[in-house]
Amino acid sequence: MKEFAEIAKTWIGVRYSHRGITRRGCDCTGLLIGIANELGYLLNYKLRMYARDWSLHAGAGNYVVEELEKFGNEISNEEVEVGDVLVFSFGKCLAHVGVLVNKSNMLFVHSFLTAKRCKYAILKNSIWSKRWKKTYRISNDKMVLYK
């Protein structure tokens, strides 16, 4: 969904805020919810509770993937297109996401604690390329269920 990518670019500079879902502050999952809200989706969606460091503990669940499967479909990484959601391993599980905004240089937008804000990152030849494990394509048909 190219609209997802276009809106993601406008979130550059939004400060990091654990479980935030607005332009006042967001985390990586909240960025996705905030973008969907601006498109008129997931307006009443409640993000589950999770500790800031949940992914670092033994037995950590794949909460990010469980949330994504509610409003997206997994595709192979080779099929990635602008607007798709990249899922990265972090800690002991799949725990970080970003939105692909440029396919030629594999540029994505994400909200990252150590960066303290939403920012661009390049996938190719970076630490992120080793962490990229899955890709999801946002589904209007699924998102409308949470409208």
VEXTIDREN-252480 format. One record per residue (C-alpha): x, y, z. Coordinates in steps of 0.2 Angstrom, whole numbers, plus 2048, in hexadecimal, padded with zeros to 3 digits. Layout:
<recs>
- xx:yy:zz
- X:Y:Z
...
</recs>
This chain:
<recs>
- xx:yy:zz
- 800:800:800
- 809:80F:7FA
- 7FF:81B:804
- 806:813:813
- 818:817:80E
- 813:829:809
- 80C:82C:81A
- 81B:823:823
- 827:830:81B
- 81D:83E:824
- 820:836:835
- 833:839:834
- 838:842:843
- 82A:83D:84E
- 831:839:85F
- 832:827:866
- 825:823:873
- 822:811:87A
- 810:80B:874
- 80D:81D:86C
- 802:81D:85D
- 801:82F:858
- 80D:83D:851
- 810:842:863
- 81A:832:865
- 81A:820:85F
- 824:810:85F
- 826:805:850
- 815:7FC:852
- 80D:80D:856
- 814:814:846
- 80A:807:83C
- 7FA:80B:846
- 7FC:81D:845
- 7FE:81C:832
- 7EF:811:830
- 7E5:81D:83B
- 7E9:82B:82F
- 7E3:820:821
- 7D2:81E:82A
- 7D6:80C:831
- 7D9:805:842
- 7D1:814:84A
- 7CB:80A:859
- 7D9:7FE:859
- 7E1:7FB:86A
- 7F3:7F7:86A
- 7F7:7E9:877
- 801:7EC:886
- 813:7E7:886
- 823:7EC:88F
- 830:7F7:887
- 83D:7E8:888
- 831:7DA:885
- 83B:7D3:876
- 84B:7D1:880
- 844:7C4:88C
- 843:7B1:88A
- 832:7AB:884
- 82F:7BC:87C
- 820:7BA:870
- 81F:7C0:85E
- 813:7CE:863
- 817:7D9:854
- 813:7CB:848
- 803:7C6:851
- 7FD:7D8:84F
- 803:7DA:83D
- 7F9:7CA:838
- 7E9:7D3:83E
- 7EA:7DF:82F
- 7F7:7D9:823
- 7FD:7CA:819
- 80E:7C2:81A
- 817:7C2:809
- 829:7BC:805
- 837:7C9:807
- 83A:7C8:7F5
- 829:7CF:7F1
- 82B:7DF:7FB
- 824:7EF:7F4
- 823:801:7FA
- 816:802:808
- 81A:7F0:80F
- 81E:7ED:821
- 830:7E6:825
- 831:7DB:834
- 842:7DA:83D
- 849:7CE:84B
- 84E:7D8:85A
- 852:7D0:86B
- 84B:7BE:86C
- 83D:7C0:85F
- 835:7CA:850
- 833:7DA:859
- 836:7E9:84D
- 82D:7F0:83E
- 830:7FD:831
- 827:803:821
- 830:802:810
- 830:813:807
- 83C:810:7F9
- 840:800:7F1
- 84F:805:7E7
- 859:808:7F6
- 84F:7FE:802
- 84B:80D:80D
- 83F:80B:81B
- 837:816:829
- 837:810:83B
- 835:816:84D
- 844:810:857
- 848:813:86A
- 85A:816:868
- 857:822:85A
- 84A:82B:865
- 83F:82F:856
- 838:828:845
- 846:828:838
- 84B:821:828
- 857:812:827
- 85E:808:819
- 85C:7F6:818
- 86A:7F1:80C
- 87B:7EE:813
- 875:7F3:825
- 872:7EA:835
- 860:7EA:830
- 862:7DF:821
- 868:7D1:82D
- 859:7D4:838
- 84C:7D4:82A
- 842:7C4:82C
- 830:7C7:826
- 826:7D3:81B
- 813:7D7:81C
- 808:7E0:810
- 7FA:7EA:818
- 7E9:7E4:813
- 7DA:7F0:812
- 7CE:7E2:813
- 7D6:7DD:824
- 7D8:7EF:82B
- 7C6:7F3:827
- 7C1:7E6:835
- 7C9:7F2:842
- 7C1:802:83B
</recs>
